[in-house]
Amino acid sequence: MGEIKADALRRQLKSGEVDRCYLLYGKEHYLQEHYGLELRKAVLGGEDDPFNLRQLDGKNLDLQDLADAVDAYPSFAEKTLVEVRDYDPFQVPEEECKRLFSILEDLPDYCCLVFLYDSVEFKPDKRKKKLWDKLNQCATLVDFPLQGQSELNRWIQKHFAARGKEISAEDASYLLFLCGSQMDNLSNEIGKVAVYAKDKRVSREDIDAVTVPVVEAQTFKLTDALAGKDYDRAAELMYKLFQLNTEPIAINAMIGSQLRRLYAALLVKKAGGNATTLTQMIAGSSDYAARQNLRICSSFSEAWYRRMIRLSAETDLRMKSSQADGEDLLRSLFVTMAAEA
């Protein structure tokens, strides 16, 4: 019991030594669901068992229902598995916590209880020391944070290989830049590209043909078009941003963030730094994005970056403090960026 890493959970499942209670949480929902299914297979012998799989809604959880579920004997099997979704012990009254821990301390050998989180974000409050210590005594806790660039690159290549396709490390980085780092979305996009690609080797053209770029990638392409003086292409990309049904305030925030990244890239380049330096400086920046930012950053002057970053901030203020149309304000920002580029 206590906190363990995903690798330790993987080893547990491989050995068949499953604990009585797990709490799976974290920002990477894909991994949480993956290991939830692996626990089902380890306990029940498969992903589904209508007799021995019991699922409860944690947001409306009756602890008597939970007690009845964990006490129920397995049918034609060695164990039962009880899944509870979206129950946060840090957000319930103290008396309910005491009742919960009474159940957890008396879990039968034939039951595995798993807490998972969909619409509720579980945030351990370690300031509540007694509750945190008790939870560690009664459950095995596994946090699934967002994965790093190198881990995701390997994961992308592995998942293409499982579909009979190959992708280079560089194109895996490009896919990651284009579609973001959430593994749920990446899994969907990998599936689309694998079906579309005619050759065994996935090309960048295959990726561009069927993937849906995240808004951050669209804003990068917009600034890239401005850097190349391709104003028609930049205008087209601005229109596509509107089509994504993203709030103008959010689009402007991403444009401002990209301008700051490019400004940082220019300063790094002038100081003799490289993509690694820039990636370390900008949290969350992918290797591919860092290289591309260094490639185009010199298209604009330091004065241009400072003015556009300030103008983006002023646009944000006007969006939040006036009745002006957000898309009109973004168009005005875009025209100014293009005119002064």
C-alpha positions in Angstrom: 0.0 0.0 0.0 1.0 3.6 -0.4 2.2 5.6 -3.4 3.8 3.8 -6.4 4.7 4.6 -9.9 3.1 3.3 -13.1 6.1 1.0 -13.7 5.6 -0.6 -10.3 1.9 -1.2 -11.0 2.9 -2.8 -14.4 5.2 -5.2 -12.6 2.5 -6.0 -10.1 0.0 -6.9 -12.8 2.6 -8.9 -14.7 3.3 -11.0 -11.6 -0.4 -11.4 -10.7 0.1 -9.9 -7.2 -2.8 -7.5 -7.1 -3.6 -5.4 -4.0 -7.0 -5.1 -2.5 -7.5 -1.4 -3.2 -6.2 1.0 -5.8 -6.7 4.7 -6.4 -5.8 5.7 -10.0 -5.6 9.4 -10.8 -3.7 12.1 -12.6 -3.8 14.4 -15.6 -3.1 11.7 -18.2 -6.5 10.1 -18.4 -5.5 7.7 -21.1 -3.0 5.9 -18.8 -5.5 5.8 -16.0 -8.1 4.1 -18.2 -5.4 1.7 -19.6 -4.3 0.5 -16.2 -7.9 0.3 -15.1 -8.6 -2.2 -17.9 -5.4 -4.0 -17.1 -6.6 -4.4 -13.5 -9.9 -5.9 -14.8 -8.0 -8.4 -16.9 -5.7 -9.3 -13.9 -8.6 -9.7 -11.5 -11.4 -11.0 -13.7 -9.4 -12.7 -16.5 -10.9 -10.2 -19.1 -12.2 -6.7 -19.5 -15.8 -7.6 -18.7 -17.6 -10.0 -16.4 -21.3 -9.4 -15.9 -21.3 -11.4 -12.6 -18.2 -10.1 -10.9 -17.7 -6.5 -12.1 -19.5 -3.9 -10.2 -19.5 -0.2 -11.1 -20.6 2.6 -8.8 -21.0 6.4 -9.4 -18.7 8.1 -6.8 -20.5 11.5 -7.1 -23.7 10.0 -5.7 -22.1 7.2 -3.7 -24.1 5.5 -0.9 -21.5 3.9 1.3 -23.9 1.1 2.1 -24.0 0.3 -1.6 -20.2 0.2 -1.6 -20.1 -2.1 1.5 -22.6 -4.4 -0.1 -20.6 -4.5 -3.4 -17.3 -5.3 -1.8 -18.8 -8.0 0.5 -20.7 -9.8 -2.3 -19.1 -13.2 -3.0 -17.7 -13.9 -6.5 -19.8 -16.0 -8.9 -18.0 -18.9 -10.6 -14.7 -17.0 -10.1 -12.0 -16.3 -7.5 -12.4 -12.6 -7.2 -14.7 -9.6 -7.8 -13.7 -6.1 -8.9 -15.5 -3.0 -7.8 -15.0 0.3 -9.7 -15.9 3.6 -8.2 -15.7 6.7 -10.4 -15.3 10.3 -9.3 -15.3 9.8 -5.5 -13.0 12.2 -3.7 -12.5 11.4 0.0 -10.9 14.9 0.5 -14.3 16.5 -0.3 -16.6 14.6 1.9 -17.5 15.1 5.6 -15.3 13.5 8.3 -17.9 11.0 9.4 -18.3 9.7 5.9 -14.5 9.4 5.7 -14.5 7.3 8.9 -17.1 5.0 7.4 -15.2 4.7 4.1 -12.0 3.7 5.9 -13.9 1.2 8.0 -14.9 -0.4 4.7 -11.4 -0.2 3.2 -9.7 -1.7 6.3 -12.1 -4.7 6.2 -11.9 -5.5 2.4 -12.2 -9.3 1.8 -9.5 -11.2 0.1 -11.7 -12.0 -2.9 -12.4 -8.3 -3.7 -10.3 -5.7 -5.5 -11.6 -2.1 -5.2 -10.5 0.5 -7.7 -11.2 4.3 -7.6 -11.0 6.1 -11.0 -11.6 9.7 -12.0 -13.3 11.1 -15.1 -15.2 14.3 -14.6 -13.7 14.9 -11.1 -10.0 15.8 -10.7 -8.6 14.1 -7.7 -6.2 16.4 -5.9 -4.5 14.9 -2.8 -4.5 17.4 0.0 -1.4 16.3 2.0 -2.1 19.1 4.5 -4.8 16.8 5.8 -2.2 14.5 7.2 -4.4 12.1 9.1 -6.6 11.5 6.0 -3.6 11.2 3.7 -1.8 8.8 5.9 -5.0 6.7 6.3 -5.5 6.6 2.6 -1.9 5.4 2.1 -2.4 2.7 4.6 -5.6 1.4 3.0 -4.9 1.9 -0.7 -2.2 1.8 -3.4 -2.1 5.2 -5.0 -0.9 5.7 -8.6 -0.5 9.1 -10.1 -0.4 9.3 -13.9 1.0 12.7 -14.9 1.3 14.1 -18.4 4.1 12.3 -20.2 7.4 13.9 -21.4 8.4 14.4 -25.0 10.8 11.4 -25.3 8.3 9.0 -23.6 5.5 10.2 -26.0 7.7 9.9 -29.1 8.5 6.2 -28.2 4.8 5.6 -27.4 3.8 7.0 -30.8 6.3 4.8 -32.7 5.1 1.8 -30.7 1.5 2.4 -31.5 2.1 2.8 -35.2 4.1 -0.5 -35.1 1.2 -2.2 -33.5 -0.8 -1.2 -36.6 1.8 -2.4 -39.0 3.3 1.0 -39.7 6.6 2.8 -39.2 7.2 6.5 -38.4 10.5 8.3 -38.0 11.4 10.0 -34.7 11.2 13.3 -36.5 7.7 12.7 -37.8 6.6 11.4 -34.4 7.8 14.8 -33.0 5.8 16.5 -35.7 2.6 14.6 -34.9 3.1 15.4 -31.3 3.5 19.1 -32.1 0.5 19.1 -34.4 -1.9 17.2 -32.2 -0.8 18.0 -28.6 0.4 15.7 -25.9 -2.9 14.3 -24.6 -2.6 10.5 -25.2 -6.4 10.1 -25.8 -6.3 12.5 -28.7 -3.0 11.1 -30.0 -4.4 7.6 -30.0 -7.3 8.7 -32.2 -5.0 10.6 -34.6 -2.6 7.7 -34.8 -5.5 5.4 -35.8 -6.6 7.8 -38.5 -3.1 8.2 -40.0 -2.4 4.4 -39.9 -5.6 3.7 -41.9 -5.0 6.5 -44.4 -1.3 5.8 -45.1 -0.8 3.6 -48.1 2.8 2.8 -47.5 4.3 1.1 -44.5 6.3 4.2 -43.7 4.1 7.0 -42.5 4.9 10.3 -44.2 4.4 13.9 -43.1 1.9 14.3 -46.0 -0.2 11.4 -44.4 -0.2 13.2 -41.1 -1.2 16.6 -42.6 -4.0 14.9 -44.7 -6.1 13.5 -41.9 -5.1 15.0 -38.5 -6.9 17.9 -36.8 -4.2 20.3 -35.5 -4.7 21.7 -32.0 -5.2 25.4 -31.7 -1.6 25.9 -30.5 -0.3 24.3 -33.7 -2.6 26.5 -35.8 -1.3 29.7 -34.2 2.3 28.5 -34.9 1.4 28.0 -38.5 -0.2 31.5 -38.6 3.0 33.2 -37.4 5.1 31.0 -39.7 3.0 32.2 -42.6 3.5 35.8 -41.5 7.3 35.2 -41.3 7.2 34.0 -44.9 5.2 37.0 -46.0 2.5 34.7 -47.1 -0.4 36.9 -46.0 -3.1 35.0 -47.9 -2.1 31.8 -46.1 -2.0 33.6 -42.7 -5.5 35.0 -43.3 -6.8 31.5 -44.2 -5.3 30.1 -41.0 -6.9 32.9 -39.0 -10.3 31.9 -40.5 -9.6 28.2 -39.6 -9.0 29.3 -36.0 -12.5 30.9 -36.0 -13.9 27.6 -37.4 -12.6 25.6 -34.5 -15.3 27.3 -32.3 -12.6 28.3 -29.8 -13.4 31.5 -27.8 -11.6 34.5 -29.3 -10.0 35.2 -25.8 -8.4 31.7 -25.9 -7.2 32.2 -29.5 -5.6 35.5 -28.5 -4.0 34.0 -25.5 -2.4 31.3 -27.7 -1.2 33.9 -30.2 0.3 35.9 -27.3 2.0 32.7 -26.0 3.4 31.9 -29.4 4.8 35.4 -29.8 6.5 35.1 -26.4 8.0 31.8 -27.5 9.3 33.3 -30.7 10.7 36.3 -28.8 12.5 33.9 -26.4 13.8 31.9 -29.4 15.3 35.1 -30.9 17.0 36.0 -27.6 18.4 32.4 -27.3 19.6 32.4 -30.9 21.4 35.8 -30.4 23.0 34.4 -27.3 24.3 31.3 -29.2 21.9 28.8 -27.7 20.1 25.9 -29.5 16.8 24.0 -29.4 17.8 22.2 -26.2 18.4 25.6 -24.5 15.0 26.9 -25.7 13.2 23.7 -24.7 14.6 24.0 -21.2 13.7 27.6 -21.0 10.1 27.2 -22.1 8.2 24.6 -20.1 6.1 22.3 -22.2 7.8 23.2 -25.5 8.4 20.2 -27.8 11.7 19.6 -29.5 10.1 20.0 -32.9 8.4 23.3 -31.9 11.7 24.6 -30.4 13.6 23.9 -33.7 10.9 25.5 -35.8 10.7 28.6 -33.5 14.5 29.0 -33.9 14.1 28.7 -37.6 11.5 31.5 -38.0 12.3 33.8 -35.1 14.7 36.0 -37.0 12.0 37.0 -39.4 10.9 39.7 -36.9 12.8 42.3 -34.9 12.9 42.5 -31.1 10.9 45.7 -31.4 8.2 43.9 -33.4 7.9 41.2 -30.8 7.6 43.6 -27.9 5.0 45.7 -29.7 2.9 42.6 -30.8 3.1 41.0 -27.3 1.9 44.3 -25.8 -0.8 44.6 -28.5 -2.0 41.1 -27.8 -2.3 41.9 -24.0 -4.2 45.1 -24.9 -6.6 43.1 -27.1 -7.2 40.7 -24.2 -8.1 43.6 -22.0 -10.5 45.0 -24.6 -12.1 41.6 -25.0 -12.8 41.3 -21.3 -13.8 44.9 -20.6 -15.8 46.0 -23.6 -18.7 44.9 -25.7 -16.6 44.8 -28.8 -16.8 41.6 -31.0 -13.9 39.3 -30.1 -13.4 38.1 -33.7 -13.3 41.7 -35.0 -10.6 42.5 -32.4 -8.6 39.4 -33.5 -8.9 40.5 -37.1 -7.6 43.9 -36.2 -4.7 42.3 -34.3 -3.9 40.1 -37.3 -3.9 43.1 -39.7 -1.5 45.0 -37.5 0.8 42.0 -37.2 0.8 41.6 -41.0 1.2 45.3 -41.7 4.2 45.7 -39.3 5.9 42.4 -40.1 
